[in-house]
Amino acid sequence: MSKNEIPYKIYLSENELPTSWYNVRADMKNKPAPLLNPATHEPLKFDDLRPIFCDELIKQELNDTDAYIPIPKEILEFYKMYRPAPLVRAYCLEKKLGTPAKIYYKFEGNNTSGSHKLNSAIAQAYYAKQQGLKGVTTETGAGQWGTALSMACSYVGLDCQVYMVKCSYEQKPFRREVIRTYGAQITPSPSDTTEVGRKILQEFPGTTGSLGCAISEAVEAATKQEGYRYVLGSVLNQVLLHQTVIGLETMTAMDKYGIKPDVIIGCAGGGSNLGGLISPFMGRKLRGEADYQFIAVEPASCPSLTRGKFVYDFCDTGHVCPLAKMYTLGSEFIPSANHAGGLRYHGMSAILSQLYDDKLMEARSVVQTDVFKAAQEFARVEGILPAPESSHAIKVAIDEALKCKETGEEKTILFGLTGTGYFDMYAYKAYNDGTMGDYIPTDEDIAKGLAGVPRFPGNEF
């Protein structure tokens, strides 16, 4: 197919919007390990999770068998405000790099939240409202999830309480103002408003926080208020399920033009964006219908896949959440205050962890200054200022395209552009001023974090 036959932007019609989410667990030979009770180490069942999560979301969390979960009509109507999202051919980037590779990116920044997070936020807010709840609590790293959830809760009429990682709260004042504009209450974490927050502050004075800390506070807040539940923007099975609208749309658009990606790349923090993009393609690979190279890209400052251990660990720093089997750096690992606030979680999605352990995908870690160099190069030729999180994927997409330049291979590269970076100007300023640094944890730092992983039969490493 010639270049002229494929437009810069491929838009699907409303009629081509997915009507079901895809559950990759149904096609996985090795299912993700179940959540465990931290006291008994027994698998958690539906009733065990009801005090924390919404009923319908628990069903989705535990569903390992149904390949497709219908999307409710009300959520589909909301999606139509900003979906389908475009699949873009990066012709200008290809030209700048002088590569024979074809580069595509799925752009998820065409909504006010500026990211893909709205895909799951509206689903979780909808189910909470249907259950008759008063409100929800959550955490947010870079602020994209907090923004998306505040929007969704405002739309359906729910109270929303957000605990934002302290360093991001300070680095991204405009992001938090958008959250407040949509009516949500926002608190820098760790804070003195919860028992677990006060405990963390006492144990780690002066800490800049982490997603693990913020999760602990949000869970405590939910369980201590009648009519509230906790919702999460990444990591959980249910979240990756909702985000598969990304991959399903991408697959439909590529199939429509006879395009087959050779390499599929996504940034990896907790796993929502990467999992949403790759799941439908992974399904084809698992069923033996096609083959792809999948690459998860994480920050060198928080390298859960590339330097962590695949064991059961606490999902939060305060140890109030269940145990999940995942690649982890330890729930007490506090990453440096890097500018990619959304990629600061100590662990990784159980689904992606299992796929990685089964060698169905690979992982790479990259340093912050290289990420922003790639972001700047992309912005100058493609006209979009990318989010720092997405820029990790851009960095490796450029690397792969330059490899093709060296070898002459005409590979097709696909990556996820999770959102825009217009609320991240302090980070861009630091890069442009030359004051941005790179931090890579030492083996001692990681060993210290892993020392807190619970030890019990079958969970040694």
C-alpha distance (Angstrom), angle and dihedral (degrees) to the residues before:
residue distance angle dihedral
M1 . . .
S2 3.80 . .
K3 3.77 125.4 .
N4 3.79 91.9 -111.2
E5 3.80 92.3 59.1
I6 3.81 93.2 60.5
P7 3.82 115.9 66.5
Y8 3.77 123.5 -138.8
K9 3.78 89.4 -112.7
I10 3.78 124.2 31.3
Y11 3.79 111.9 -154.6
L12 3.77 123.4 -172.7
S13 3.79 121.1 -149.2
E14 3.80 122.7 -111.6
N15 3.79 87.6 -104.9
E16 3.82 89.2 61.6
L17 3.81 93.9 55.1
P18 3.84 109.3 120.0
T19 3.80 112.5 -100.6
S20 3.82 94.4 -163.6
W21 3.79 134.9 40.1
Y22 3.81 116.5 -123.9
N23 3.81 118.5 -123.0
V24 3.82 107.1 -153.8
R25 3.82 91.1 -170.6
A26 3.80 88.8 75.3
D27 3.82 89.4 66.3
M28 3.81 97.9 38.5
K29 3.79 114.4 107.7
N30 3.82 90.2 -157.3
K31 3.79 107.1 44.0
P32 3.81 120.7 -149.3
A33 3.80 110.6 -90.1
P34 3.83 114.5 -101.7
L35 3.79 124.1 -103.3
L36 3.80 111.7 -96.7
N37 3.77 134.1 -143.7
P38 3.84 102.8 -111.9
A39 3.83 91.4 -140.4
T40 3.81 102.1 44.1
H41 3.84 100.1 21.1
E42 3.81 88.0 -135.0
P43 3.83 120.7 138.2
L44 3.78 112.7 -92.7
K45 3.80 117.6 -118.3
F46 3.79 132.1 -157.6
D47 3.81 96.0 -85.8
D48 3.81 91.7 48.2
L49 3.79 91.2 60.0
R50 3.81 98.9 43.1
P51 3.84 95.8 92.0
I52 3.82 89.7 59.6
F53 3.82 109.6 30.2
C54 3.81 137.1 39.9
D55 3.81 114.3 -95.0
E56 3.80 98.3 -117.9
L57 3.80 91.7 46.1
I58 3.81 90.3 53.0
K59 3.80 89.3 54.9
Q60 3.79 89.4 52.8
E61 3.80 91.3 45.9
L62 3.80 92.3 55.1
N63 3.82 97.8 39.6
D64 3.82 109.0 110.7
T65 3.79 97.4 156.7
D66 3.82 113.6 50.7
A67 3.81 110.6 83.1
Y68 3.80 94.1 -162.4
I69 3.82 129.5 37.1
P70 3.84 114.3 -166.6
I71 3.81 115.2 -119.8
P72 3.84 110.6 -128.8
K73 3.80 115.6 -113.1
E74 3.81 92.6 -117.1
I75 3.81 91.8 56.1
L76 3.81 91.5 46.7
E77 3.81 89.5 53.4
F78 3.82 89.8 52.3
Y79 3.82 91.2 47.6
K80 3.79 89.7 55.9
M81 3.81 89.8 67.4
Y82 3.82 89.9 72.1
R83 3.80 107.4 2.3
P84 2.95 147.0 123.9
A85 3.81 88.7 52.8
P86 3.81 119.9 -150.0
L87 3.78 126.9 -97.5
V88 3.80 105.7 -145.1
R89 3.81 129.9 -156.6
A90 3.82 106.8 -141.6
Y91 3.81 95.0 -142.1
C92 3.82 93.1 154.2
L93 3.80 93.3 51.2
E94 3.80 90.7 47.6
K95 3.81 90.1 52.8
K96 3.80 92.9 47.3
L97 3.80 91.8 51.0
G98 3.80 93.4 43.4
T99 3.78 90.0 -135.6
P100 3.80 129.2 152.4
A101 3.81 87.5 -144.3
K102 3.78 120.6 107.5
I103 3.81 111.6 -131.8
Y104 3.80 124.8 -159.0
Y105 3.77 130.6 175.6
K106 3.79 131.9 -168.0
F107 3.80 106.5 -136.3
E108 3.80 116.3 -146.6
G109 3.81 99.1 170.3
N110 3.80 100.2 91.0
N111 3.80 96.5 104.6
T112 3.80 132.4 73.3
S113 3.80 93.7 -101.0
G114 3.80 86.8 60.2
S115 3.78 95.8 -136.8
H116 3.79 150.2 63.8
K117 3.81 91.2 -95.2
L118 3.81 93.2 93.6
N119 3.82 89.8 71.2
S120 3.81 91.2 71.5
A121 3.81 98.1 27.1
I122 3.80 93.4 66.1
A123 3.80 91.6 45.9
Q124 3.79 93.6 51.6
A125 3.81 93.5 43.5
Y126 3.82 90.3 48.7
Y127 3.81 93.6 52.8
A128 3.81 91.5 45.8
K129 3.80 90.5 52.3
Q130 3.80 91.9 46.5
Q131 3.80 88.5 54.3
G132 3.80 90.2 55.4
L133 3.80 96.6 -114.5
K134 3.81 124.5 159.7
G135 3.78 96.9 -138.8
V136 3.78 150.8 -36.5
T137 3.80 137.4 -117.0
T138 3.77 128.0 -147.2
E139 3.79 147.5 157.8
T140 3.79 128.9 -119.5
G141 3.79 133.1 -164.5
A142 3.79 112.0 -170.9
G143 3.80 89.3 10.8
Q144 3.80 97.3 -110.3
W145 3.80 93.3 111.1
G146 3.81 92.7 43.8
T147 3.80 90.0 51.1
A148 3.79 92.8 47.9
L149 3.80 94.0 47.2
S150 3.80 92.9 47.3
M151 3.81 88.4 53.3
A152 3.79 93.0 48.3
C153 3.80 93.8 46.4
S154 3.79 91.2 48.8
Y155 3.80 89.1 52.0
V156 3.82 95.9 51.9
G157 3.83 96.9 33.0
L158 3.82 105.0 -108.0
D159 3.79 131.7 140.4
C160 3.80 112.0 -112.9
Q161 3.82 127.5 -159.1
V162 3.81 117.9 -172.4
Y163 3.81 129.2 -166.6
M164 3.81 107.6 -160.9
V165 3.81 123.4 -161.8
K166 3.79 103.9 -101.8
C167 3.81 98.5 -125.8
S168 3.82 90.6 51.0
Y169 3.80 91.0 45.2
E170 3.80 87.9 57.5
Q171 3.82 97.1 39.0
K172 3.81 95.9 46.7
P173 3.82 110.0 42.2
F174 3.79 93.6 156.0
R175 3.78 92.6 54.1
R176 3.79 90.2 55.6
E177 3.81 90.4 48.1
V178 3.80 90.4 56.6
I179 3.80 87.8 52.2
R180 3.80 90.3 51.8
T181 3.80 91.3 45.5
Y182 3.79 88.6 60.9
G183 3.80 89.6 53.7
A184 3.81 102.6 -102.7
Q185 3.78 125.6 137.9
I186 3.82 111.8 -124.6
T187 3.82 128.1 -162.7
P188 3.84 128.1 -178.0
S189 3.80 110.7 -120.3
P190 2.95 134.9 -100.8
S191 3.81 90.8 38.4
D192 3.78 138.7 166.0
T193 3.82 91.4 -118.1
T194 3.81 94.8 88.3
E195 3.79 134.8 45.5
V196 3.78 92.9 -122.6
G197 3.81 91.4 47.5
R198 3.79 91.6 53.7
K199 3.81 90.0 48.2
I200 3.81 92.2 51.7
L201 3.80 91.8 48.0
Q202 3.79 90.0 51.7
E203 3.80 93.0 48.6
F204 3.82 95.7 40.6
P205 3.83 106.7 28.8
G206 3.78 112.9 -165.4
T207 3.81 93.5 14.1
T208 3.81 117.6 162.2
G209 3.80 88.9 -143.7
S210 3.77 134.7 -125.0
L211 3.77 138.4 -134.1
G212 3.80 87.8 -99.4
C213 3.81 89.9 59.5
A214 3.80 93.5 46.5
I215 3.81 91.9 48.4
S216 3.80 90.7 54.7
E217 3.79 92.0 52.9
A218 3.80 94.2 45.6
V219 3.81 92.7 50.0
E220 3.82 91.7 49.2
A221 3.81 90.9 48.8
A222 3.80 91.4 51.0
T223 3.79 95.8 48.7
K224 3.82 93.1 48.2
Q225 3.81 96.3 52.4
E226 3.78 121.6 71.0
G227 3.79 113.4 -124.5
Y228 3.81 95.3 20.2
R229 3.78 132.4 113.0
Y230 3.78 134.3 -174.4
V231 3.80 121.3 -112.4
L232 3.80 128.1 -170.9
G233 3.79 132.2 -151.9
S234 3.80 99.5 -150.1
V235 3.83 145.7 3.2
L236 3.82 98.5 48.4
N237 3.81 122.4 102.6
Q238 3.81 91.5 -122.0
V239 3.82 91.8 56.6
L240 3.80 94.1 51.3
L241 3.81 87.3 48.3
H242 3.83 92.9 56.7
Q243 3.80 91.7 45.4
T244 3.80 92.6 58.4
V245 3.80 87.9 90.2
I246 3.84 82.3 82.2
G247 3.79 95.3 57.4
L248 3.80 94.8 37.2
E249 3.80 92.2 54.1
T250 3.80 90.7 44.7
M251 3.80 92.1 51.0
T252 3.81 92.3 48.5
A253 3.81 91.8 49.3
M254 3.80 93.3 48.0
D255 3.79 93.6 45.1
K256 3.80 88.9 50.6
Y257 3.80 90.7 60.7
G258 3.79 97.2 34.2
I259 3.80 93.7 -110.3
K260 3.81 120.7 151.8
P261 3.82 117.7 -170.4
D262 3.79 116.3 -138.3
V263 3.81 95.8 -169.8
I264 3.83 125.4 30.9
I265 3.81 116.9 -167.8
G266 3.79 133.0 -173.7
C267 3.78 138.3 166.3
A268 3.79 113.6 -108.2
G269 3.78 126.5 -148.7
G270 3.78 107.4 131.3
G271 3.79 93.2 -16.9
S272 3.82 108.7 -107.6
N273 3.80 98.5 121.7
L274 3.79 97.0 36.7
G275 3.79 92.7 44.5
G276 3.78 92.7 47.3
L277 3.78 92.9 50.8
I278 3.79 100.1 43.6
S279 3.82 103.3 34.6
P280 3.83 98.9 87.2
F281 3.82 90.6 44.1
M282 3.80 90.2 45.7
G283 3.79 87.7 52.9
R284 3.79 89.9 58.6
K285 3.80 89.7 48.8
L286 3.81 92.6 48.7
R287 3.81 90.9 49.5
G288 3.81 91.3 49.3
E289 3.82 93.4 -115.8
A290 3.83 97.6 120.2
D291 3.78 141.9 -10.2
Y292 3.79 130.2 -126.9
Q293 3.80 139.1 169.7
F294 3.81 109.6 -120.8
I295 3.82 120.2 -162.3
A296 3.81 124.8 -170.3
V297 3.81 112.5 -160.3
E298 3.80 120.0 -157.4
P299 3.81 135.1 172.1
A300 3.79 116.4 -92.3
S301 3.80 86.3 -132.6
C302 3.83 92.5 63.4
P303 3.83 105.6 25.2
S304 3.81 103.5 168.9
L305 3.82 96.5 156.0
T306 3.80 99.5 37.8
R307 3.82 98.1 41.4
G308 3.80 106.4 14.0
K309 3.80 132.1 93.7
F310 3.81 127.4 -110.3
V311 3.79 100.2 -125.9
Y312 3.77 142.3 114.0
D313 3.79 110.5 -77.6
F314 3.78 140.1 161.7
C315 3.78 113.5 -85.4
D316 3.79 91.0 -140.9
T317 3.79 140.8 38.8
G318 3.80 94.9 -119.8
H319 3.83 93.1 54.4
V320 3.80 94.9 -128.2
C321 3.82 94.7 121.0
P322 3.82 131.6 76.0
L323 3.78 123.3 -88.8
A324 3.80 117.1 -98.5
K325 3.78 127.6 -167.2
M326 3.77 104.6 -125.7
Y327 3.75 145.0 124.5
T328 3.78 102.0 -77.5
L329 3.78 143.5 172.1
G330 3.80 90.0 -154.1
S331 3.79 127.1 -81.5
E332 3.80 90.5 -102.1
F333 3.80 93.3 55.9
I334 3.81 108.1 115.9
P335 3.81 110.5 -163.0
S336 3.77 122.8 -145.1
A337 3.79 117.5 -88.8
N338 3.80 93.9 -95.0
H339 3.77 121.8 168.3
A340 3.80 95.3 -115.6
G341 3.78 91.4 81.2
G342 3.78 93.4 170.4
L343 3.82 92.1 61.5
R344 3.79 97.9 56.7
Y345 3.81 101.1 99.9
H346 3.80 116.9 124.2
G347 3.80 93.6 -138.6
M348 3.79 142.8 36.3
S349 3.80 135.7 -124.4
A350 3.81 112.2 -76.7
I351 3.81 89.2 -129.5
L352 3.79 94.4 53.1
S353 3.79 91.7 40.6
Q354 3.80 90.6 56.6
L355 3.80 92.9 45.8
Y356 3.80 89.9 49.6
D357 3.79 92.3 47.5
D358 3.80 88.8 50.4
K359 3.83 87.2 54.4
L360 3.79 92.5 -119.5
M361 3.80 90.6 128.9
E362 3.79 137.6 18.6
A363 3.79 134.1 -134.7
R364 3.79 136.2 -143.5
S365 3.78 132.3 -174.6
V366 3.81 123.3 -146.3
V367 3.81 133.9 -170.3
Q368 3.78 122.6 -112.9
T369 3.81 100.4 -115.0
D370 3.81 91.5 51.8
V371 3.80 88.7 50.5
F372 3.80 92.9 53.7
K373 3.80 91.5 45.3
A374 3.81 88.0 56.7
A375 3.82 90.8 45.2
Q376 3.79 91.0 53.2
E377 3.80 92.5 48.1
F378 3.81 90.7 49.6
A379 3.81 93.4 47.0
R380 3.79 92.6 50.9
V381 3.80 94.6 55.7
E382 3.81 106.0 24.6
G383 3.81 98.8 42.1
I384 3.82 98.0 -128.8
L385 3.79 124.2 106.8
P386 3.82 100.9 -139.6
A387 3.79 127.1 -144.2
P388 3.82 113.6 -105.2
E389 3.80 89.4 -116.0
S390 3.81 93.5 54.6
S391 3.78 90.3 45.6
H392 3.80 90.0 70.9
A393 3.79 87.5 65.9
I394 3.80 90.9 44.8
K395 3.82 90.2 54.4
V396 3.81 93.1 55.5
A397 3.82 92.9 40.3
I398 3.81 87.8 57.1
D399 3.81 90.2 46.8
E400 3.80 90.8 52.6
A401 3.81 92.3 46.3
L402 3.81 90.9 51.8
K403 3.80 89.9 50.7
C404 3.80 87.2 56.4
K405 3.80 88.5 51.3
E406 3.79 89.2 55.9
T407 3.81 96.0 45.3
G408 3.80 99.8 32.6
E409 3.82 91.8 -125.3
E410 3.80 115.5 152.2
K411 3.78 98.2 -144.5
T412 3.79 123.7 167.1
I413 3.81 111.1 -128.3
L414 3.81 123.6 -163.4
F415 3.79 125.2 -173.1
G416 3.78 137.1 171.5
L417 3.80 118.9 -113.4
T418 3.78 96.9 -161.9
G419 3.78 96.2 -171.1
T420 3.78 150.6 -51.4
G421 3.80 129.8 -59.0
Y422 3.79 100.7 -143.2
F423 3.81 91.5 117.9
D424 3.80 90.6 50.2
M425 3.79 99.6 69.9
Y426 3.81 94.3 125.1
A427 3.78 87.0 61.6
Y428 3.79 92.8 48.1
K429 3.82 89.0 46.7
A430 3.81 90.6 54.2
Y431 3.79 90.2 50.8
N432 3.81 94.0 46.2
D433 3.83 91.2 46.7
G434 3.78 91.3 51.1
T435 3.81 92.3 -121.9
M436 3.80 96.5 112.7
G437 3.78 113.8 108.8
D438 3.78 136.9 -168.0
Y439 3.77 123.2 -121.8
I440 3.77 123.6 -168.1
P441 3.82 116.5 -178.5
T442 3.78 115.8 -121.6
D443 3.78 122.8 -122.7
E444 3.80 85.6 -105.1
D445 3.82 91.3 55.4
I446 3.79 91.3 51.8
A447 3.80 93.4 43.7
K448 3.80 88.5 53.8
G449 3.80 91.0 53.3
L450 3.80 93.4 46.0
A451 3.80 90.9 50.2
G452 3.80 87.5 77.1
V453 3.80 94.7 57.5
P454 3.84 107.8 117.2
R455 3.78 114.3 -106.9
F456 3.78 119.6 -143.2
P457 3.83 135.1 135.3
G458 3.78 109.3 -56.6
N459 3.80 94.4 15.1
E460 3.78 100.7 83.9
F461 3.79 124.4 120.3
